[in-house]
Amino acid sequence: MQTPPETRLSRRAIVKRLEPFQTPSVSRSISQLAITGALYAAAVVAMYYFSLRVSSWLALALTIPAAGFVVRLFIIQHDCGHGSFFRSNAANQAAGWLCSLLTFTPYANWRRQHAGHHAIWNNLDKRHAGADIYSTCLTVREYQALSPRQRWFYRLVRHPAVAQLLLPPLVFVIWYRLPFDTPKAWRKERHSVYLTNLGLAGLIATLVLCLGWKPVLIVQGPIIAVASIVGVWLFSVQHRFEDSEWFRNGKWNPADASLRGASLLRLPRLLQWFTGNIGFHHVHHMLPRVPNYRLEACHEAEPLFSGGGVTTLTFRQALMAPTYALWDEARGAMVRFPSRRRSGV
């Protein structure tokens, strides 16, 4: 798929045109953080009440909304990492770290790793910088050049059952407890991992001492498992879907990559609220300083966005997106893995 010439435009002009949307509202940010935190706390308290006094099954029934609040808190943490949630850097740092205790994600380390993603997304010549398997891919030619064993492992790790269900809880519960992919020179980021671990240890120890290990496991375990699965799915489907486009370095630019390498994920209103409007991912990549509560308005205000210049994913299409795993340079399209008979695996 070739990018139409009319979409090869100046990102600077768009940024300037949409500048009003890039200023956070202190009152909206505080209210969003307070309401989301309060709803999460209420859900967790109710879960502990049911698990201790009524039925563990009733507690598990509240896992879905509680996990949804964690996803929303992660979006707030994400905004803090971009400096878009508050004008004050200190306020962003404080709010981001507090959210990290509920998302199990070391704030400073993730923020710097994520900044790297924003610098190179959908750039074919700047991939493989770390352990991210969700926003990158091989080309068909690169996949075919792998040995049979390497192809088998590549497919296994990216199988939806593994990549979308099994790995996300392991990443958030175990992998994020280590300064993974973190150079030794990133001292502040490495310290953030240990500081988050210390905070989590204190929080969980307090809960265990007050309530016992079994209720804590029944309540907190499913919440972070479901939240991690939803969060990883959201991130992955908005960069690697059937109509996403990848560019060689000489043709890559933030404007085209935002329009062609990120999607507009149309979710039901309730899910859009829980996911903090992150479905407007094209806006976020074009203008990362827009806070989540202004992404939709920003999309509607820009004719290039609202006029059909962005690939739109329905919820059903998004569920199928993880099956598109390779970039076919000859066709200019994302494709599924070849059949095992044809690939020799």
Phi and psi in degrees as GROMACS dihedral restraints (atoms count N, CA, C in turn):
[ dihedral_restraints ]
;  ai    aj    ak    al  type     phi  dphi    fc
    3     4     5     6     1   -92.0    20    10
    4     5     6     7     1   138.3    20    10
    6     7     8     9     1   -72.9    20    10
    7     8     9    10     1   125.5    20    10
    9    10    11    12     1   -56.3    20    10
   10    11    12    13     1   140.7    20    10
   12    13    14    15     1   -55.9    20    10
   13    14    15    16     1   -34.5    20    10
   15    16    17    18     1   -66.9    20    10
   16    17    18    19     1   -16.2    20    10
   18    19    20    21     1   -92.8    20    10
   19    20    21    22     1    -3.2    20    10
   21    22    23    24     1   -85.0    20    10
   22    23    24    25     1    82.6    20    10
   24    25    26    27     1  -123.1    20    10
   25    26    27    28     1   175.7    20    10
   27    28    29    30     1   -82.1    20    10
   28    29    30    31     1   117.9    20    10
   30    31    32    33     1   -66.0    20    10
   31    32    33    34     1   -33.0    20    10
   33    34    35    36     1   -58.9    20    10
   34    35    36    37     1   -39.3    20    10
   36    37    38    39     1   -65.7    20    10
   37    38    39    40     1   -40.2    20    10
   39    40    41    42     1   -67.1    20    10
   40    41    42    43     1   -44.0    20    10
   42    43    44    45     1   -58.4    20    10
   43    44    45    46     1   -43.4    20    10
   45    46    47    48     1   -67.8    20    10
   46    47    48    49     1   -41.3    20    10
   48    49    50    51     1   -63.6    20    10
   49    50    51    52     1   -34.1    20    10
   51    52    53    54     1  -104.3    20    10
   52    53    54    55     1    20.8    20    10
   54    55    56    57     1   -56.0    20    10
   55    56    57    58     1   -39.0    20    10
   57    58    59    60     1   -58.7    20    10
   58    59    60    61     1   -27.8    20    10
   60    61    62    63     1   -78.4    20    10
   61    62    63    64     1    -9.0    20    10
   63    64    65    66     1   -94.2    20    10
   64    65    66    67     1     6.3    20    10
   66    67    68    69     1  -101.9    20    10
   67    68    69    70     1   118.3    20    10
   69    70    71    72     1   -70.9    20    10
   70    71    72    73     1   151.6    20    10
   72    73    74    75     1  -100.8    20    10
   73    74    75    76     1   119.5    20    10
   75    76    77    78     1   -60.4    20    10
   76    77    78    79     1   -42.8    20    10
   78    79    80    81     1   -65.6    20    10
   79    80    81    82     1   -41.6    20    10
   81    82    83    84     1   -69.2    20    10
   82    83    84    85     1   -37.5    20    10
   84    85    86    87     1   -65.7    20    10
   85    86    87    88     1   -46.1    20    10
   87    88    89    90     1   -64.1    20    10
   88    89    90    91     1   -44.2    20    10
   90    91    92    93     1   -65.9    20    10
   91    92    93    94     1   -38.6    20    10
   93    94    95    96     1   -64.4    20    10
   94    95    96    97     1   -43.7    20    10
   96    97    98    99     1   -65.3    20    10
   97    98    99   100     1   -44.0    20    10
   99   100   101   102     1   -67.4    20    10
  100   101   102   103     1   -44.8    20    10
  102   103   104   105     1   -66.1    20    10
  103   104   105   106     1   -44.9    20    10
  105   106   107   108     1   -64.0    20    10
  106   107   108   109     1   -43.8    20    10
  108   109   110   111     1   -63.1    20    10
  109   110   111   112     1   -40.8    20    10
  111   112   113   114     1   -67.1    20    10
  112   113   114   115     1   -40.9    20    10
  114   115   116   117     1   -65.5    20    10
  115   116   117   118     1   -39.5    20    10
  117   118   119   120     1   -63.2    20    10
  118   119   120   121     1   -46.4    20    10
  120   121   122   123     1   -60.5    20    10
  121   122   123   124     1   -41.7    20    10
  123   124   125   126     1   -63.9    20    10
  124   125   126   127     1   -42.1    20    10
  126   127   128   129     1   -64.0    20    10
  127   128   129   130     1   -41.8    20    10
  129   130   131   132     1   -67.8    20    10
  130   131   132   133     1   -42.6    20    10
  132   133   134   135     1   -60.7    20    10
  133   134   135   136     1   -43.3    20    10
  135   136   137   138     1   -62.7    20    10
  136   137   138   139     1   -39.0    20    10
  138   139   140   141     1   -63.9    20    10
  139   140   141   142     1   -43.5    20    10
  141   142   143   144     1   -65.4    20    10
  142   143   144   145     1   -36.9    20    10
  144   145   146   147     1   -62.4    20    10
  145   146   147   148     1   -48.1    20    10
  147   148   149   150     1   -66.0    20    10
  148   149   150   151     1   -43.1    20    10
  150   151   152   153     1   -67.8    20    10
  151   152   153   154     1   -29.0    20    10
  153   154   155   156     1   -87.7    20    10
  154   155   156   157     1   -33.6    20    10
  156   157   158   159     1  -115.9    20    10
  157   158   159   160     1   -25.5    20    10
  159   160   161   162     1  -117.4    20    10
  160   161   162   163     1   -76.3    20    10
  162   163   164   165     1  -158.2    20    10
  163   164   165   166     1   135.5    20    10
  165   166   167   168     1   -62.6    20    10
  166   167   168   169     1   -29.0    20    10
  168   169   170   171     1   -66.8    20    10
  169   170   171   172     1   -37.2    20    10
  171   172   173   174     1   -66.2    20    10
  172   173   174   175     1   -36.7    20    10
  174   175   176   177     1   -63.5    20    10
  175   176   177   178     1   -42.9    20    10
  177   178   179   180     1   -65.6    20    10
  178   179   180   181     1   -27.9    20    10
  180   181   182   183     1   -64.0    20    10
  181   182   183   184     1   -26.0    20    10
  183   184   185   186     1   -87.9    20    10
  184   185   186   187     1     1.1    20    10
  186   187   188   189     1   -61.1    20    10
  187   188   189   190     1   -41.1    20    10
  189   190   191   192     1   -61.1    20    10
  190   191   192   193     1   -54.7    20    10
  192   193   194   195     1   -63.9    20    10
  193   194   195   196     1   -37.2    20    10
  195   196   197   198     1   -62.3    20    10
  196   197   198   199     1   -42.5    20    10
  198   199   200   201     1   -64.7    20    10
  199   200   201   202     1   -35.6    20    10
  201   202   203   204     1   -61.9    20    10
  202   203   204   205     1   -38.0    20    10
  204   205   206   207     1   -67.6    20    10
  205   206   207   208     1   -34.2    20    10
  207   208   209   210     1   -66.0    20    10
  208   209   210   211     1   -40.6    20    10
  210   211   212   213     1   -60.3    20    10
  211   212   213   214     1   -43.0    20    10
  213   214   215   216     1   -65.2    20    10
  214   215   216   217     1   -38.5    20    10
  216   217   218   219     1   -65.5    20    10
  217   218   219   220     1   -33.8    20    10
  219   220   221   222     1   -66.0    20    10
  220   221   222   223     1   -37.8    20    10
  222   223   224   225     1   -63.6    20    10
  223   224   225   226     1   -38.7    20    10
  225   226   227   228     1   -64.0    20    10
  226   227   228   229     1   -45.5    20    10
  228   229   230   231     1   -58.9    20    10
  229   230   231   232     1   -40.8    20    10
  231   232   233   234     1   -61.6    20    10
  232   233   234   235     1   -44.1    20    10
  234   235   236   237     1   -62.8    20    10
  235   236   237   238     1   -41.2    20    10
  237   238   239   240     1   -59.1    20    10
  238   239   240   241     1   -39.1    20    10
  240   241   242   243     1   -64.3    20    10
  241   242   243   244     1   -28.0    20    10
  243   244   245   246     1   -89.8    20    10
  244   245   246   247     1    -0.9    20    10
  246   247   248   249     1    69.2    20    10
  247   248   249   250     1    25.0    20    10
  249   250   251   252     1  -107.0    20    10
  250   251   252   253     1    -6.6    20    10
  252   253   254   255     1   -86.8    20    10
  253   254   255   256     1   -40.9    20    10
  255   256   257   258     1  -126.8    20    10
  256   257   258   259     1   156.8    20    10
  258   259   260   261     1   -71.8    20    10
  259   260   261   262     1   -33.2    20    10
  261   262   263   264     1   -79.8    20    10
  262   263   264   265     1   128.2    20    10
  264   265   266   267     1   -64.4    20    10
  265   266   267   268     1   -38.8    20    10
  267   268   269   270     1   -63.4    20    10
  268   269   270   271     1   -39.6    20    10
  270   271   272   273     1   -66.3    20    10
  271   272   273   274     1   -40.9    20    10
  273   274   275   276     1   -61.7    20    10
  274   275   276   277     1   -41.6    20    10
  276   277   278   279     1   -64.0    20    10
  277   278   279   280     1   -45.1    20    10
  279   280   281   282     1   -66.3    20    10
  280   281   282   283     1   -47.2    20    10
  282   283   284   285     1   -66.0    20    10
  283   284   285   286     1   -39.7    20    10
  285   286   287   288     1   -62.7    20    10
  286   287   288   289     1   -41.3    20    10
  288   289   290   291     1   -70.1    20    10
  289   290   291   292     1   -39.9    20    10
  291   292   293   294     1   -61.8    20    10
  292   293   294   295     1   -43.0    20    10
  294   295   296   297     1   -62.7    20    10
  295   296   297   298     1   -34.3    20    10
  297   298   299   300     1   -62.6    20    10
  298   299   300   301     1   -24.8    20    10
  300   301   302   303     1   -71.9    20    10
  301   302   303   304     1   -21.5    20    10
  303   304   305   306     1  -100.2    20    10
  304   305   306   307     1   -24.1    20    10
  306   307   308   309     1   -94.0    20    10
  307   308   309   310     1    -7.9    20    10
  309   310   311   312     1    63.3    20    10
  310   311   312   313     1    25.4    20    10
  312   313   314   315     1  -119.7    20    10
  313   314   315   316     1   112.6    20    10
  315   316   317   318     1   -58.6    20    10
  316   317   318   319     1   116.9    20    10
  318   319   320   321     1   -59.9    20    10
  319   320   321   322     1   -58.7    20    10
  321   322   323   324     1   -66.0    20    10
  322   323   324   325     1   -38.9    20    10
  324   325   326   327     1   -66.5    20    10
  325   326   327   328     1   -47.2    20    10
  327   328   329   330     1   -63.0    20    10
  328   329   330   331     1   -39.4    20    10
  330   331   332   333     1   -59.1    20    10
  331   332   333   334     1   -44.7    20    10
  333   334   335   336     1   -71.5    20    10
  334   335   336   337     1   -38.8    20    10
  336   337   338   339     1   -62.1    20    10
  337   338   339   340     1   -41.3    20    10
  339   340   341   342     1   -68.5    20    10
  340   341   342   343     1   -33.5    20    10
  342   343   344   345     1   -61.6    20    10
  343   344   345   346     1   -34.7    20    10
  345   346   347   348     1   -64.1    20    10
  346   347   348   349     1   -39.2    20    10
  348   349   350   351     1   -60.5    20    10
  349   350   351   352     1   -42.4    20    10
  351   352   353   354     1   -67.8    20    10
  352   353   354   355     1   -18.0    20    10
  354   355   356   357     1   -84.6    20    10
  355   356   357   358     1   -20.9    20    10
  357   358   359   360     1  -137.1    20    10
  358   359   360   361     1     9.2    20    10
  360   361   362   363     1   -58.1    20    10
  361   362   363   364     1   137.6    20    10
  363   364   365   366     1    59.8    20    10
  364   365   366   367     1    26.2    20    10
  366   367   368   369     1  -102.1    20    10
  367   368   369   370     1   111.9    20    10
  369   370   371   372     1   -64.5    20    10
  370   371   372   373     1   -25.9    20    10
  372   373   374   375     1   -93.4    20    10
  373   374   375   376     1     2.1    20    10
  375   376   377   378     1  -133.1    20    10
  376   377   378   379     1    42.4    20    10
  378   379   380   381     1   -94.8    20    10
  379   380   381   382     1  -177.8    20    10
  381   382   383   384     1    62.7    20    10
  382   383   384   385     1    26.2    20    10
  384   385   386   387     1   -91.9    20    10
  385   386   387   388     1    67.4    20    10
  387   388   389   390     1   127.9    20    10
  388   389   390   391     1  -163.1    20    10
  390   391   392   393     1   -99.8    20    10
  391   392   393   394     1    13.0    20    10
  393   394   395   396     1   -70.4    20    10
  394   395   396   397     1   120.5    20    10
  396   397   398   399     1  -109.1    20    10
  397   398   399   400     1     3.1    20    10
  399   400   401   402     1  -101.8    20    10
  400   401   402   403     1   -27.9    20    10
  402   403   404   405     1  -116.2    20    10
  403   404   405   406     1    15.8    20    10
  405   406   407   408     1  -133.2    20    10
  406   407   408   409     1   170.9    20    10
  408   409   410   411     1  -163.9    20    10
  409   410   411   412     1   166.7    20    10
  411   412   413   414     1   -92.4    20    10
  412   413   414   415     1   157.7    20    10
  414   415   416   417     1   -80.7    20    10
  415   416   417   418     1   163.5    20    10
  417   418   419   420     1   -58.6    20    10
  418   419   420   421     1   -42.3    20    10
  420   421   422   423     1   -63.4    20    10
  421   422   423   424     1   -41.6    20    10
  423   424   425   426     1   -65.3    20    10
  424   425   426   427     1   -40.2    20    10
  426   427   428   429     1   -63.6    20    10
  427   428   429   430     1   -42.9    20    10
  429   430   431   432     1   -65.9    20    10
  430   431   432   433     1   -25.1    20    10
  432   433   434   435     1   -79.4    20    10
  433   434   435   436     1   -10.6    20    10
  435   436   437   438     1   -73.0    20    10
  436   437   438   439     1   157.0    20    10
  438   439   440   441     1   -72.6    20    10
  439   440   441   442     1   160.8    20    10
  441   442   443   444     1   -53.5    20    10
  442   443   444   445     1   -41.1    20    10
  444   445   446   447     1   -66.1    20    10
  445   446   447   448     1   -41.4    20    10
  447   448   449   450     1   -65.2    20    10
  448   449   450   451     1   -39.2    20    10
  450   451   452   453     1   -64.6    20    10
  451   452   453   454     1   -41.1    20    10
  453   454   455   456     1   -60.7    20    10
  454   455   456   457     1   -46.0    20    10
  456   457   458   459     1   -67.7    20    10
  457   458   459   460     1   -40.7    20    10
  459   460   461   462     1   -60.0    20    10
  460   461   462   463     1   -43.7    20    10
  462   463   464   465     1   -69.0    20    10
  463   464   465   466     1   -39.5    20    10
  465   466   467   468     1   -60.6    20    10
  466   467   468   469     1   -49.5    20    10
  468   469   470   471     1   -63.6    20    10
  469   470   471   472     1   -30.3    20    10
  471   472   473   474     1   -99.3    20    10
  472   473   474   475     1     3.5    20    10
  474   475   476   477     1   -62.3    20    10
  475   476   477   478     1   134.5    20    10
  477   478   479   480     1   -51.4    20    10
  478   479   480   481     1   -35.8    20    10
  480   481   482   483     1   -65.8    20    10
  481   482   483   484     1   -32.0    20    10
  483   484   485   486     1   -86.5    20    10
  484   485   486   487     1   -56.1    20    10
  486   487   488   489     1   -68.6    20    10
  487   488   489   490     1   -34.6    20    10
  489   490   491   492     1   -98.5    20    10
  490   491   492   493     1   -20.3    20    10
  492   493   494   495     1  -117.1    20    10
  493   494   495   496     1   -46.4    20    10
  495   496   497   498     1   -81.6    20    10
  496   497   498   499     1   -47.0    20    10
  498   499   500   501     1   -72.7    20    10
  499   500   501   502     1   -40.4    20    10
  501   502   503   504     1   -52.6    20    10
  502   503   504   505     1   -48.0    20    10
  504   505   506   507     1   -61.8    20    10
  505   506   507   508     1   -36.5    20    10
  507   508   509   510     1   -65.4    20    10
  508   509   510   511     1   -37.9    20    10
  510   511   512   513     1   -62.8    20    10
  511   512   513   514     1   -48.5    20    10
  513   514   515   516     1   -76.1    20    10
  514   515   516   517     1   -33.9    20    10
  516   517   518   519     1   -86.4    20    10
  517   518   519   520     1   -38.1    20    10
  519   520   521   522     1  -110.7    20    10
  520   521   522   523     1   -54.9    20    10
  522   523   524   525     1   -61.9    20    10
  523   524   525   526     1   -38.9    20    10
  525   526   527   528     1   -73.0    20    10
  526   527   528   529     1    -5.3    20    10
  528   529   530   531     1   -82.5    20    10
  529   530   531   532     1    -5.2    20    10
  531   532   533   534     1  -117.7    20    10
  532   533   534   535     1   149.1    20    10
  534   535   536   537     1   -77.5    20    10
  535   536   537   538     1    63.6    20    10
  537   538   539   540     1   -65.6    20    10
  538   539   540   541     1   145.8    20    10
  540   541   542   543     1    50.9    20    10
  541   542   543   544     1    26.1    20    10
  543   544   545   546     1  -109.7    20    10
  544   545   546   547     1   110.8    20    10
  546   547   548   549     1   -57.2    20    10
  547   548   549   550     1   148.8    20    10
  549   550   551   552     1   -61.0    20    10
  550   551   552   553     1   -25.8    20    10
  552   553   554   555     1   -71.1    20    10
  553   554   555   556     1   -18.2    20    10
  555   556   557   558     1   -83.6    20    10
  556   557   558   559     1    69.5    20    10
  558   559   560   561     1   -65.6    20    10
  559   560   561   562     1   -42.7    20    10
  561   562   563   564     1   -62.0    20    10
  562   563   564   565     1   -40.9    20    10
  564   565   566   567     1   -69.4    20    10
  565   566   567   568     1   -39.5    20    10
  567   568   569   570     1   -65.5    20    10
  568   569   570   571     1   -39.5    20    10
  570   571   572   573     1   -63.5    20    10
  571   572   573   574     1   -33.7    20    10
  573   574   575   576     1   -64.3    20    10
  574   575   576   577     1   -32.4    20    10
  576   577   578   579     1   -63.6    20    10
  577   578   579   580     1   -48.0    20    10
  579   580   581   582     1   -67.9    20    10
  580   581   582   583     1   -36.4    20    10
  582   583   584   585     1   -67.1    20    10
  583   584   585   586     1   -40.9    20    10
  585   586   587   588     1   -64.0    20    10
  586   587   588   589     1   -43.1    20    10
  588   589   590   591     1   -59.3    20    10
  589   590   591   592     1   -41.2    20    10
  591   592   593   594     1   -64.5    20    10
  592   593   594   595     1   -44.3    20    10
  594   595   596   597     1   -63.5    20    10
  595   596   597   598     1   -42.7    20    10
  597   598   599   600     1   -63.8    20    10
  598   599   600   601     1   -42.0    20    10
  600   601   602   603     1   -61.0    20    10
  601   602   603   604     1   -43.1    20    10
  603   604   605   606     1   -65.7    20    10
  604   605   606   607     1   -41.8    20    10
  606   607   608   609     1   -65.6    20    10
  607   608   609   610     1   -47.4    20    10
  609   610   611   612     1   -68.7    20    10
  610   611   612   613     1   -39.1    20    10
  612   613   614   615     1   -61.6    20    10
  613   614   615   616     1   -40.5    20    10
  615   616   617   618     1   -62.8    20    10
  616   617   618   619     1   -44.2    20    10
  618   619   620   621     1   -63.3    20    10
  619   620   621   622     1   -41.6    20    10
  621   622   623   624     1   -65.1    20    10
  622   623   624   625     1   -42.6    20    10
  624   625   626   627     1   -64.0    20    10
  625   626   627   628     1   -35.6    20    10
  627   628   629   630     1   -84.1    20    10
  628   629   630   631     1   -33.9    20    10
  630   631   632   633     1  -119.9    20    10
  631   632   633   634     1   -18.8    20    10
  633   634   635   636     1   100.4    20    10
  634   635   636   637     1   155.7    20    10
  636   637   638   639     1   -72.6    20    10
  637   638   639   640     1   -32.3    20    10
  639   640   641   642     1   -66.9    20    10
  640   641   642   643     1   -49.5    20    10
  642   643   644   645     1   -60.1    20    10
  643   644   645   646     1   -37.8    20    10
  645   646   647   648     1   -63.9    20    10
  646   647   648   649     1   -42.5    20    10
  648   649   650   651     1   -65.4    20    10
  649   650   651   652     1   -42.8    20    10
  651   652   653   654     1   -65.5    20    10
  652   653   654   655     1   -35.0    20    10
  654   655   656   657     1   -86.7    20    10
  655   656   657   658     1   -56.3    20    10
  657   658   659   660     1   -75.0    20    10
  658   659   660   661     1   -33.9    20    10
  660   661   662   663     1   -59.8    20    10
  661   662   663   664     1   -56.3    20    10
  663   664   665   666     1   -61.9    20    10
  664   665   666   667     1   -33.9    20    10
  666   667   668   669     1   -61.8    20    10
  667   668   669   670     1   -51.8    20    10
  669   670   671   672     1   -70.5    20    10
  670   671   672   673     1   -30.2    20    10
  672   673   674   675     1   -65.0    20    10
  673   674   675   676     1   -50.2    20    10
  675   676   677   678     1   -66.9    20    10
  676   677   678   679     1   -43.2    20    10
  678   679   680   681     1   -61.5    20    10
  679   680   681   682     1   -40.7    20    10
  681   682   683   684     1   -66.9    20    10
  682   683   684   685     1   -39.3    20    10
  684   685   686   687     1   -63.9    20    10
  685   686   687   688     1   -46.0    20    10
  687   688   689   690     1   -65.3    20    10
  688   689   690   691     1   -44.6    20    10
  690   691   692   693     1   -63.0    20    10
  691   692   693   694     1   -44.8    20    10
  693   694   695   696     1   -65.4    20    10
  694   695   696   697     1   -40.7    20    10
  696   697   698   699     1   -60.0    20    10
  697   698   699   700     1   -45.5    20    10
  699   700   701   702     1   -57.7    20    10
  700   701   702   703     1   -45.5    20    10
  702   703   704   705     1   -65.9    20    10
  703   704   705   706     1   -44.9    20    10
  705   706   707   708     1   -71.2    20    10
  706   707   708   709     1   -41.8    20    10
  708   709   710   711     1   -72.5    20    10
  709   710   711   712     1   -15.1    20    10
  711   712   713   714     1   -91.1    20    10
  712   713   714   715     1     3.4    20    10
  714   715   716   717     1  -127.1    20    10
  715   716   717   718     1   -26.7    20    10
  717   718   719   720     1  -126.3    20    10
  718   719   720   721     1    89.5    20    10
  720   721   722   723     1  -137.4    20    10
  721   722   723   724     1   173.5    20    10
  723   724   725   726     1   -55.2    20    10
  724   725   726   727     1   -42.4    20    10
  726   727   728   729     1  -100.7    20    10
  727   728   729   730     1    10.9    20    10
  729   730   731   732     1   -69.6    20    10
  730   731   732   733     1   152.3    20    10
  732   733   734   735     1  -120.8    20    10
  733   734   735   736     1   140.5    20    10
  735   736   737   738     1  -115.7    20    10
  736   737   738   739     1   150.7    20    10
  738   739   740   741     1  -129.3    20    10
  739   740   741   742     1   145.4    20    10
  741   742   743   744     1   -74.2    20    10
  742   743   744   745     1   156.5    20    10
  744   745   746   747     1   -54.5    20    10
  745   746   747   748     1   -39.1    20    10
  747   748   749   750     1   -66.8    20    10
  748   749   750   751     1   -22.4    20    10
  750   751   752   753     1  -106.2    20    10
  751   752   753   754     1    -4.8    20    10
  753   754   755   756     1   -78.5    20    10
  754   755   756   757     1   136.1    20    10
  756   757   758   759     1  -151.4    20    10
  757   758   759   760     1   153.9    20    10
  759   760   761   762     1   -59.2    20    10
  760   761   762   763     1   -33.8    20    10
  762   763   764   765     1   -67.3    20    10
  763   764   765   766     1   -53.6    20    10
  765   766   767   768     1   -64.6    20    10
  766   767   768   769     1   -39.1    20    10
  768   769   770   771     1   -65.8    20    10
  769   770   771   772     1   -32.0    20    10
  771   772   773   774     1   -69.1    20    10
  772   773   774   775     1   -41.6    20    10
  774   775   776   777     1   -77.3    20    10
  775   776   777   778     1   -35.7    20    10
  777   778   779   780     1  -107.7    20    10
  778   779   780   781     1   -16.7    20    10
  780   781   782   783     1  -110.9    20    10
  781   782   783   784     1     7.8    20    10
  783   784   785   786     1  -141.5    20    10
  784   785   786   787     1   154.8    20    10
  786   787   788   789     1  -113.5    20    10
  787   788   789   790     1   165.2    20    10
  789   790   791   792     1  -103.5    20    10
  790   791   792   793     1   103.5    20    10
  792   793   794   795     1   -92.0    20    10
  793   794   795   796     1   111.3    20    10
  795   796   797   798     1   -86.1    20    10
  796   797   798   799     1   111.7    20    10
  798   799   800   801     1  -113.5    20    10
  799   800   801   802     1   155.9    20    10
  801   802   803   804     1   -55.9    20    10
  802   803   804   805     1   150.8    20    10
  804   805   806   807     1   -50.8    20    10
  805   806   807   808     1   -43.7    20    10
  807   808   809   810     1   -63.4    20    10
  808   809   810   811     1   -44.4    20    10
  810   811   812   813     1   -67.8    20    10
  811   812   813   814     1   -33.6    20    10
  813   814   815   816     1   -62.5    20    10
  814   815   816   817     1   -37.9    20    10
  816   817   818   819     1   -67.0    20    10
  817   818   819   820     1   -47.3    20    10
  819   820   821   822     1   -61.6    20    10
  820   821   822   823     1   -33.6    20    10
  822   823   824   825     1   -93.7    20    10
  823   824   825   826     1    11.3    20    10
  825   826   827   828     1    57.5    20    10
  826   827   828   829     1    37.2    20    10
  828   829   830   831     1    61.0    20    10
  829   830   831   832     1    16.1    20    10
  831   832   833   834     1   -67.9    20    10
  832   833   834   835     1   -10.4    20    10
  834   835   836   837     1   -61.8    20    10
  835   836   837   838     1   -22.3    20    10
  837   838   839   840     1   -83.4    20    10
  838   839   840   841     1    58.6    20    10
  840   841   842   843     1   -73.1    20    10
  841   842   843   844     1   -27.5    20    10
  843   844   845   846     1   -62.9    20    10
  844   845   846   847     1   -38.7    20    10
  846   847   848   849     1   -66.3    20    10
  847   848   849   850     1   -43.6    20    10
  849   850   851   852     1   -60.4    20    10
  850   851   852   853     1   -42.3    20    10
  852   853   854   855     1   -73.7    20    10
  853   854   855   856     1   -33.5    20    10
  855   856   857   858     1   -70.0    20    10
  856   857   858   859     1   -38.9    20    10
  858   859   860   861     1  -136.3    20    10
  859   860   861   862     1    76.9    20    10
  861   862   863   864     1   -66.4    20    10
  862   863   864   865     1   -10.1    20    10
  864   865   866   867     1   -89.8    20    10
  865   866   867   868     1     4.4    20    10
  867   868   869   870     1   -81.8    20    10
  868   869   870   871     1   121.0    20    10
  870   871   872   873     1   -65.8    20    10
  871   872   873   874     1   155.7    20    10
  873   874   875   876     1   -57.2    20    10
  874   875   876   877     1   -33.6    20    10
  876   877   878   879     1   -77.0    20    10
  877   878   879   880     1    -1.5    20    10
  879   880   881   882     1  -117.3    20    10
  880   881   882   883     1     3.8    20    10
  882   883   884   885     1   -64.0    20    10
  883   884   885   886     1   -44.5    20    10
  885   886   887   888     1   -65.6    20    10
  886   887   888   889     1   -44.7    20    10
  888   889   890   891     1   -62.7    20    10
  889   890   891   892     1   -37.3    20    10
  891   892   893   894     1   -64.4    20    10
  892   893   894   895     1   -41.9    20    10
  894   895   896   897     1   -59.9    20    10
  895   896   897   898     1   -45.8    20    10
  897   898   899   900     1   -68.0    20    10
  898   899   900   901     1   -28.3    20    10
  900   901   902   903     1   -79.9    20    10
  901   902   903   904     1   -19.2    20    10
  903   904   905   906     1  -103.1    20    10
  904   905   906   907     1   112.0    20    10
  906   907   908   909     1   -55.8    20    10
  907   908   909   910     1   -32.8    20    10
  909   910   911   912     1   -62.9    20    10
  910   911   912   913     1   -34.0    20    10
  912   913   914   915     1   -79.4    20    10
  913   914   915   916     1   -56.5    20    10
  915   916   917   918     1   -76.6    20    10
  916   917   918   919     1   -14.1    20    10
  918   919   920   921     1   -87.6    20    10
  919   920   921   922     1    12.1    20    10
  921   922   923   924     1    95.9    20    10
  922   923   924   925     1    13.9    20    10
  924   925   926   927     1   -83.8    20    10
  925   926   927   928     1     4.7    20    10
  927   928   929   930     1  -124.3    20    10
  928   929   930   931     1   144.6    20    10
  930   931   932   933     1   -72.5    20    10
  931   932   933   934     1   124.9    20    10
  933   934   935   936     1  -101.5    20    10
  934   935   936   937     1   132.1    20    10
  936   937   938   939     1  -109.4    20    10
  937   938   939   940     1   131.0    20    10
  939   940   941   942     1   -81.4    20    10
  940   941   942   943     1   168.1    20    10
  942   943   944   945     1   -59.5    20    10
  943   944   945   946     1   -40.5    20    10
  945   946   947   948     1   -65.1    20    10
  946   947   948   949     1   -43.6    20    10
  948   949   950   951     1   -63.0    20    10
  949   950   951   952     1   -36.9    20    10
  951   952   953   954     1   -65.9    20    10
  952   953   954   955     1   -34.5    20    10
  954   955   956   957     1   -65.0    20    10
  955   956   957   958     1   -29.8    20    10
  957   958   959   960     1   -88.4    20    10
  958   959   960   961     1   -14.4    20    10
  960   961   962   963     1   -55.8    20    10
  961   962   963   964     1   -38.9    20    10
  963   964   965   966     1   -61.6    20    10
  964   965   966   967     1   -14.6    20    10
  966   967   968   969     1   -78.9    20    10
  967   968   969   970     1   -12.9    20    10
  969   970   971   972     1   -91.1    20    10
  970   971   972   973     1   104.3    20    10
  972   973   974   975     1  -118.4    20    10
  973   974   975   976     1   -10.2    20    10
  975   976   977   978     1  -130.8    20    10
  976   977   978   979     1   147.5    20    10
  978   979   980   981     1  -100.5    20    10
  979   980   981   982     1   120.7    20    10
  981   982   983   984     1   -94.5    20    10
  982   983   984   985     1   102.4    20    10
  984   985   986   987     1   -65.1    20    10
  985   986   987   988     1   -33.5    20    10
  987   988   989   990     1   -64.9    20    10
  988   989   990   991     1   -40.6    20    10
  990   991   992   993     1   -91.5    20    10
  991   992   993   994     1   -16.5    20    10
  993   994   995   996     1    64.9    20    10
  994   995   996   997     1    45.4    20    10
  996   997   998   999     1  -153.7    20    10
  997   998   999  1000     1   153.1    20    10
  999  1000  1001  1002     1   -77.7    20    10
 1000  1001  1002  1003     1   140.6    20    10
 1002  1003  1004  1005     1  -134.4    20    10
 1003  1004  1005  1006     1   163.0    20    10
 1005  1006  1007  1008     1   -80.5    20    10
 1006  1007  1008  1009     1   168.6    20    10
 1008  1009  1010  1011     1   -60.9    20    10
 1009  1010  1011  1012     1   142.2    20    10
 1011  1012  1013  1014     1   -65.1    20    10
 1012  1013  1014  1015     1   160.3    20    10
 1014  1015  1016  1017     1   -60.1    20    10
 1015  1016  1017  1018     1   152.5    20    10
 1017  1018  1019  1020     1   -61.7    20    10
 1018  1019  1020  1021     1   -32.1    20    10
 1020  1021  1022  1023     1   -65.7    20    10
 1021  1022  1023  1024     1   -43.2    20    10
 1023  1024  1025  1026     1   -73.5    20    10
 1024  1025  1026  1027     1   -35.2    20    10
 1026  1027  1028  1029     1   -83.9    20    10
 1027  1028  1029  1030     1   -11.8    20    10
 1029  1030  1031  1032     1    79.1    20    10
 1030  1031  1032  1033     1    15.8    20    10
